[in-house]
Amino acid sequence: MNISSSNVKKVALLGGSNSLKKGGIKDGLKLNFEVLNFSLGGSTSLQNLYELIRHDEVIRSCDLVITESNVNEFHSLNLLSCPLSIIEKNIHMYYERLSTLDVPVLILLLPLQTKRFNNGEDINKLHKKYIYKYGFNFIDLNEIYSSNGINDKYYFDNLDHPPSIIMYMLGSIVDIDWLQIHKINNSESFEYLIYNDFEELESKVKSNSMFSETVHHLDRELRFSDNVSGYSLVGFHSWSDRNSILNVSNETENICKRVNTECQFHEILKPINVEMTTVFDSVEFSKSLNFENSIRTEDIKKFECKLDIISFFLVKDRGNKILYEKNSHKSNCSLDLSSKVSFIKDLDTAIDEFYCMKVNSELNKSIIKKLAWRASNIFSMRFK
């Protein structure tokens, strides 16, 4: 049963599909918190940063922030060929912004299980580098899975979705009293802008059971307003009725992105400078276009409709000199809470024992009942 009280704590949840799945972490959290979910499937830390900027006041009013993005950085590296340097910069920007919040932050490093993908360790090292830098709380589920031989049992090629029951149980036990608040950072290296100056375009509110957004029908070429000159375009948020294509260009650069029909944040893998001459439009498909890889758009071979854009995400470097060190060093300020989820090992052992008994031809029903009780007991005792 979900709790309902004027005194209930609020948690902001930022992540990808693992934070949206029914019966997963969001539902576990609802047992003890009011959950404000800003997650979007297939999204990296850049989308999390975009939502953090877009809903700044609301998120700052929460009692806790929980975030996960390492799975989608893992996919972005392997499926989209996003450079590690861009992934690191995005993680840095996001964690730096998180460090300005005056509330506890809990980072989840989820299991990276897709065997045909590479460099999962590199992705997690980047996350830990900035976790240590800013002193965040974290739970390393990837290490728990790997060190206990659980990876092969819960392997889902390409998706990297841990079993919903485990994510639900994790959400159920989160306790603010575990957490510490990092040292508040009052200096940022970047400026951010959510650009949605589309007064010339036809707009409408588009909604489903999960999302509600104002979309703008990009049926003509438009130029960015003068006040955004000097920013870089790093991503955009869209939700079209059918497959479409976004083209952005200035005098020296051009980029095209295929866009699917989902409410999706699309990352620009090679950010483009916004200048006085920079224009954007939704264009017809052509093999001559300079396409950049996009999430879940590999089957789009033709233009079907004009793009419905929600907003562009722009970033400006403030000119601070940033040194990206190769090695990360543990900080005494960071708090590793991985021991709090020991239930995963207990549950895995119970499942193994249950399976061994089930395949035995002389199945003892009373033992099966005891094992079923044990598994349920692990659940109920941990989350009273």
VEXDREN-2710 file (C-alpha; in Angstrom, 1 decimal):
% VEXDREN-2710
k/r/px/py/pz
1/MET/0.0/0.0/0.0
2/ASN/1.3/3.4/-0.9
3/ILE/1.6/5.8/2.0
4/SER/-0.3/9.1/2.1
5/SER/0.6/11.7/4.7
6/SER/1.4/15.4/4.7
7/ASN/4.6/14.5/6.5
8/VAL/5.8/12.0/3.9
9/LYS/9.3/12.6/2.5
10/LYS/9.8/13.4/-1.2
11/VAL/12.3/11.7/-3.4
12/ALA/13.3/12.9/-6.9
13/LEU/14.1/9.9/-9.1
14/LEU/16.4/10.5/-12.2
15/GLY/17.3/7.7/-14.5
16/GLY/16.4/5.5/-17.5
17/SER/14.0/2.7/-18.0
18/ASN/15.1/0.9/-14.9
19/SER/13.6/3.8/-12.9
20/LEU/10.3/3.5/-14.9
21/LYS/9.6/-0.2/-14.9
22/LYS/6.4/-1.3/-13.3
23/GLY/7.1/-3.3/-10.1
24/GLY/10.6/-1.9/-10.0
25/ILE/12.4/0.7/-7.9
26/LYS/9.8/3.5/-8.3
27/ASP/7.1/1.2/-6.8
28/GLY/9.4/0.1/-3.9
29/LEU/10.1/3.7/-3.1
30/LYS/6.4/4.5/-3.0
31/LEU/6.1/2.5/0.2
32/ASN/7.9/5.1/2.1
33/PHE/8.2/8.2/-0.1
34/GLU/6.3/10.5/-2.4
35/VAL/8.1/9.8/-5.7
36/LEU/8.7/12.5/-8.3
37/ASN/9.9/10.6/-11.3
38/PHE/11.9/12.5/-13.9
39/SER/13.3/9.4/-15.6
40/LEU/13.1/8.7/-19.4
41/GLY/14.0/5.4/-21.1
42/GLY/17.3/5.2/-22.9
43/SER/18.7/8.3/-21.3
44/THR/22.2/9.0/-20.0
45/SER/23.4/11.5/-17.3
46/LEU/22.9/14.3/-19.9
47/GLN/19.1/13.8/-19.8
48/ASN/19.2/13.6/-16.0
49/LEU/21.1/16.9/-16.1
50/TYR/18.5/18.4/-18.5
51/GLU/15.7/17.3/-16.1
52/LEU/17.6/18.7/-13.1
53/ILE/17.8/22.1/-14.8
54/ARG/14.3/22.0/-16.1
55/HIS/12.8/21.1/-12.7
56/ASP/15.4/22.9/-10.6
57/GLU/13.0/24.4/-8.0
58/VAL/10.9/21.2/-7.5
59/ILE/14.0/18.9/-7.2
60/ARG/15.6/21.3/-4.7
61/SER/12.5/21.0/-2.5
62/CYS/12.8/17.2/-2.3
63/ASP/14.3/15.4/0.7
64/LEU/16.4/13.0/-1.3
65/VAL/17.7/12.5/-4.9
66/ILE/18.3/9.0/-6.3
67/THR/19.8/8.7/-9.7
68/GLU/21.1/6.0/-12.1
69/SER/22.5/6.3/-15.6
70/ASN/25.6/4.0/-15.9
71/VAL/23.5/1.4/-17.9
72/ASN/22.6/3.9/-20.6
73/GLU/26.2/5.3/-20.8
74/PHE/27.3/1.7/-21.3
75/HIS/24.8/1.4/-24.2
76/SER/25.6/4.8/-25.6
77/LEU/29.3/3.9/-25.8
78/ASN/28.6/0.6/-27.5
79/LEU/25.5/1.2/-29.6
80/LEU/26.0/4.8/-30.6
81/SER/29.8/5.0/-30.5
82/CYS/29.6/8.0/-28.2
83/PRO/33.2/9.0/-27.3
84/LEU/34.3/8.3/-23.7
85/SER/35.4/12.0/-23.5
86/ILE/31.9/13.2/-24.1
87/ILE/30.5/10.6/-21.7
88/GLU/32.9/11.8/-19.0
89/LYS/32.1/15.5/-19.6
90/ASN/28.4/14.8/-19.3
91/ILE/28.9/12.8/-16.1
92/HIS/31.1/15.6/-14.7
93/MET/28.5/18.3/-15.6
94/TYR/25.7/16.3/-14.0
95/TYR/27.5/15.4/-10.8
96/GLU/28.8/19.0/-10.5
97/ARG/25.2/20.2/-10.7
98/LEU/24.0/17.6/-8.2
99/SER/26.7/18.8/-5.8
100/THR/24.9/22.2/-5.6
101/LEU/21.8/20.6/-4.0
102/ASP/21.3/20.9/-0.3
103/VAL/19.8/17.3/0.0
104/PRO/21.4/13.8/0.2
105/VAL/22.2/12.3/-3.2
106/LEU/22.2/8.5/-3.7
107/ILE/23.9/7.1/-6.9
108/LEU/23.0/3.6/-8.1
109/LEU/25.6/1.8/-10.2
110/LEU/23.4/-0.9/-11.9
111/PRO/24.7/-4.2/-13.2
112/LEU/26.2/-4.0/-16.7
113/GLN/25.4/-7.5/-18.2
114/THR/25.4/-7.3/-22.0
115/LYS/28.2/-9.6/-22.8
116/ARG/28.7/-8.4/-26.4
117/PHE/29.4/-4.9/-25.1
118/ASN/32.8/-3.6/-23.9
119/ASN/34.2/-1.1/-21.5
120/GLY/31.6/-1.4/-18.7
121/GLU/34.5/-1.1/-16.2
122/ASP/35.5/2.2/-17.8
123/ILE/32.0/3.6/-17.5
124/ASN/31.8/2.7/-13.8
125/LYS/35.2/4.1/-13.1
126/LEU/34.1/7.4/-14.5
127/HIS/31.0/7.4/-12.3
128/LYS/33.1/6.6/-9.2
129/LYS/35.6/9.2/-10.1
130/TYR/33.0/12.0/-9.7
131/ILE/31.2/10.2/-6.9
132/TYR/34.4/10.4/-4.9
133/LYS/35.1/14.0/-6.1
134/TYR/31.8/15.3/-4.8
135/GLY/31.3/13.0/-1.9
136/PHE/28.0/11.3/-2.9
137/ASN/26.4/8.2/-1.3
138/PHE/26.4/5.2/-3.6
139/ILE/25.3/1.6/-4.0
140/ASP/27.4/-0.5/-6.4
141/LEU/25.0/-3.3/-7.6
142/ASN/27.3/-4.1/-10.4
143/GLU/30.1/-5.1/-8.0
144/ILE/27.6/-7.1/-5.9
145/TYR/26.4/-9.1/-9.0
146/SER/29.9/-9.6/-10.2
147/SER/31.6/-10.7/-7.0
148/ASN/28.8/-13.1/-6.1
149/GLY/28.5/-14.8/-9.5
150/ILE/24.9/-13.5/-10.0
151/ASN/25.5/-11.9/-13.4
152/ASP/25.0/-15.1/-15.4
153/LYS/21.8/-16.0/-13.7
154/TYR/20.0/-12.7/-14.4
155/TYR/21.4/-12.0/-17.8
156/PHE/19.2/-10.1/-20.3
157/ASP/21.1/-9.4/-23.5
158/ASN/21.0/-5.7/-24.5
159/LEU/18.6/-4.5/-21.9
160/ASP/20.6/-4.6/-18.6
161/HIS/17.4/-4.6/-16.5
162/PRO/18.0/-6.2/-13.1
163/PRO/15.0/-8.3/-12.0
164/SER/12.1/-6.0/-11.0
165/ILE/11.8/-7.7/-7.6
166/ILE/15.3/-6.8/-6.7
167/MET/14.8/-3.2/-7.8
168/TYR/11.5/-3.1/-5.9
169/MET/13.2/-4.5/-2.7
170/LEU/16.0/-2.0/-3.1
171/GLY/13.5/0.9/-3.3
172/SER/11.7/-0.5/-0.3
173/ILE/14.6/-0.3/2.1
174/VAL/16.0/3.1/1.2
175/ASP/16.3/5.1/4.4
176/ILE/17.3/8.8/4.6
177/ASP/18.9/8.1/7.9
178/TRP/21.6/6.0/6.1
179/LEU/22.6/9.0/4.0
180/GLN/25.0/11.9/4.5
181/ILE/24.9/15.3/2.7
182/HIS/27.9/16.0/0.5
183/LYS/29.8/19.3/0.8
184/ILE/27.6/21.9/-1.0
185/ASN/29.3/23.3/-4.1
186/ASN/28.6/26.9/-4.9
187/SER/30.7/27.2/-8.1
188/GLU/29.8/25.6/-11.4
189/SER/31.9/25.3/-14.6
190/PHE/29.0/25.5/-17.0
191/GLU/25.9/27.5/-17.8
192/TYR/22.7/25.8/-19.0
193/LEU/19.7/26.8/-21.1
194/ILE/16.5/25.0/-21.9
195/TYR/15.6/26.5/-25.2
196/ASN/11.9/26.4/-26.2
197/ASP/11.4/29.7/-28.0
198/PHE/9.0/28.4/-30.6
199/GLU/6.2/31.0/-30.7
200/GLU/6.0/30.8/-34.5
201/LEU/5.1/27.1/-34.4
202/GLU/1.8/25.3/-33.8
203/SER/1.9/23.8/-30.3
204/LYS/-0.2/21.2/-28.4
205/VAL/-0.1/19.3/-25.2
206/LYS/0.7/15.6/-25.7
207/SER/0.1/13.1/-22.9
208/ASN/-0.1/9.5/-22.0
209/SER/-0.2/7.6/-18.7
210/MET/3.5/8.5/-17.9
211/PHE/4.3/11.8/-19.6
212/SER/2.7/15.2/-20.4
213/GLU/4.6/17.6/-22.6
214/THR/4.0/20.7/-24.8
215/VAL/5.2/19.8/-28.3
216/HIS/5.9/22.2/-31.1
217/HIS/5.4/21.2/-34.8
218/LEU/8.6/22.1/-36.6
219/ASP/7.1/22.7/-40.1
220/ARG/9.6/25.3/-41.2
221/GLU/13.2/26.4/-40.9
222/LEU/14.0/28.5/-37.8
223/ARG/17.0/30.3/-36.5
224/PHE/18.1/30.3/-32.9
225/SER/17.5/33.7/-31.1
226/ASP/20.5/36.0/-30.8
227/ASN/20.8/35.7/-27.0
228/VAL/21.9/32.0/-27.2
229/SER/25.0/32.7/-29.4
230/GLY/28.0/31.1/-27.8
231/TYR/26.2/28.1/-26.4
232/SER/26.6/24.5/-27.7
233/LEU/23.7/22.3/-28.6
234/VAL/24.2/19.0/-26.7
235/GLY/20.7/17.4/-26.9
236/PHE/17.0/17.8/-27.6
237/HIS/13.8/16.5/-26.3
238/SER/11.1/15.4/-28.8
239/TRP/7.9/13.4/-29.0
240/SER/6.7/13.0/-32.6
241/ASP/3.6/11.0/-33.9
242/ARG/5.7/9.4/-36.6
243/ASN/9.4/9.0/-37.5
244/SER/11.1/12.3/-38.4
245/ILE/14.5/13.9/-38.9
246/LEU/16.1/17.0/-37.3
247/ASN/18.7/18.9/-39.2
248/VAL/20.8/21.6/-37.5
249/SER/23.5/23.6/-39.3
250/ASN/25.6/26.7/-39.2
251/GLU/28.2/28.0/-41.7
252/THR/30.7/25.3/-40.8
253/GLU/28.8/22.5/-39.1
254/ASN/25.9/20.3/-39.9
255/ILE/24.2/17.4/-38.0
256/CYS/21.2/15.2/-38.7
257/LYS/19.4/13.0/-36.2
258/ARG/16.8/10.4/-36.8
259/VAL/13.9/10.7/-34.3
260/ASN/11.5/7.9/-33.3
261/THR/8.0/8.2/-32.0
262/GLU/8.8/7.9/-28.3
263/CYS/9.0/10.7/-25.7
264/GLN/12.8/10.7/-26.0
265/PHE/15.8/12.8/-25.1
266/HIS/18.4/12.7/-28.0
267/GLU/22.0/13.3/-27.2
268/ILE/24.2/15.2/-29.7
269/LEU/27.4/13.1/-29.8
270/LYS/29.4/15.9/-31.4
271/PRO/27.9/19.1/-29.9
272/ILE/27.3/21.9/-32.5
273/ASN/28.1/25.6/-31.8
274/VAL/25.1/27.9/-31.8
275/GLU/25.9/31.0/-33.7
276/MET/24.0/33.8/-35.4
277/THR/23.7/31.7/-38.5
278/THR/22.6/28.4/-36.8
279/VAL/19.3/27.1/-38.1
280/PHE/17.2/24.0/-37.5
281/ASP/14.5/22.3/-39.5
282/SER/12.8/18.9/-40.0
283/VAL/13.8/17.6/-43.3
284/GLU/13.2/14.8/-45.8
285/PHE/15.4/11.7/-45.7
286/SER/18.4/11.7/-48.0
287/LYS/21.4/9.5/-48.1
288/SER/23.6/12.6/-48.5
289/LEU/22.6/13.8/-45.0
290/ASN/25.2/13.7/-42.3
291/PHE/23.5/11.4/-39.9
292/GLU/24.6/10.9/-36.3
293/ASN/23.7/7.8/-34.4
294/SER/20.5/8.0/-32.4
295/ILE/18.9/5.8/-29.8
296/ARG/16.4/3.2/-31.1
297/THR/16.2/4.7/-34.6
298/GLU/18.2/2.2/-36.6
299/ASP/15.1/1.1/-38.6
300/ILE/14.2/4.6/-39.7
301/LYS/14.9/4.8/-43.5
302/LYS/12.4/7.4/-44.5
303/PHE/10.9/10.7/-43.4
304/GLU/7.2/10.3/-42.3
305/CYS/6.3/13.6/-40.7
306/LYS/7.7/16.9/-39.4
307/LEU/9.4/16.8/-36.0
308/ASP/7.4/17.6/-32.8
309/ILE/10.1/19.3/-30.6
310/ILE/9.8/19.9/-26.9
311/SER/13.0/21.8/-26.3
312/PHE/16.7/22.0/-27.0
313/PHE/19.4/21.7/-24.3
314/LEU/22.2/24.2/-24.6
315/VAL/25.5/24.4/-22.6
316/LYS/28.1/27.1/-22.3
317/ASP/31.6/26.6/-20.8
318/ARG/32.3/29.4/-18.3
319/GLY/36.0/29.2/-19.2
320/ASN/37.2/27.5/-16.0
321/LYS/40.2/25.3/-16.7
322/ILE/39.1/21.7/-16.2
323/LEU/41.6/18.9/-15.8
324/TYR/40.3/15.4/-16.4
325/GLU/42.7/13.2/-14.3
326/LYS/43.1/9.6/-15.5
327/ASN/42.9/8.1/-12.0
328/SER/40.1/8.4/-9.4
329/HIS/40.9/8.5/-5.7
330/LYS/38.5/7.5/-3.0
331/SER/37.3/10.3/-0.9
332/ASN/36.6/10.1/2.8
333/CYS/33.4/12.1/2.1
334/SER/31.8/9.4/-0.1
335/LEU/29.7/6.8/1.5
336/ASP/29.5/3.2/0.1
337/LEU/26.1/1.8/1.1
338/SER/26.4/-1.5/-0.9
339/SER/26.3/-3.5/2.3
340/LYS/22.7/-2.4/2.8
341/VAL/21.5/-4.6/0.0
342/SER/22.9/-7.9/1.3
343/PHE/19.3/-9.3/0.7
344/ILE/20.4/-9.9/-2.9
345/LYS/22.8/-12.6/-1.9
346/ASP/20.2/-14.1/0.5
347/LEU/17.5/-14.2/-2.2
348/ASP/19.9/-15.6/-4.8
349/THR/20.9/-18.5/-2.4
350/ALA/17.2/-19.2/-1.7
351/ILE/16.4/-19.3/-5.4
352/ASP/19.3/-21.7/-6.1
353/GLU/18.2/-24.1/-3.4
354/PHE/14.6/-23.9/-4.6
355/TYR/15.8/-24.7/-8.2
356/CYS/17.9/-27.7/-7.0
357/MET/15.0/-29.2/-5.2
358/LYS/12.6/-28.6/-8.1
359/VAL/14.7/-30.6/-10.6
360/ASN/15.0/-33.5/-8.2
361/SER/12.7/-36.3/-9.3
362/GLU/11.9/-37.2/-5.7
363/LEU/10.7/-33.7/-4.9
364/ASN/9.9/-33.2/-1.2
365/LYS/7.0/-30.9/-1.1
366/SER/7.5/-29.9/2.6
367/ILE/11.1/-28.8/1.8
368/ILE/9.8/-26.7/-1.1
369/LYS/7.3/-25.1/1.2
370/LYS/10.1/-24.3/3.6
371/LEU/12.2/-22.7/0.9
372/ALA/9.3/-20.7/-0.4
373/TRP/8.7/-19.5/3.2
374/ARG/12.4/-18.6/3.5
375/ALA/12.3/-16.5/0.3
376/SER/9.2/-14.7/1.5
377/ASN/10.7/-14.2/4.9
378/ILE/13.8/-12.5/3.4
379/PHE/11.4/-10.1/1.8
380/SER/9.1/-9.4/4.7
381/MET/11.8/-9.2/7.5
382/ARG/13.9/-6.7/5.5
383/PHE/11.1/-4.4/4.7
384/LYS/8.9/-4.1/7.8
END
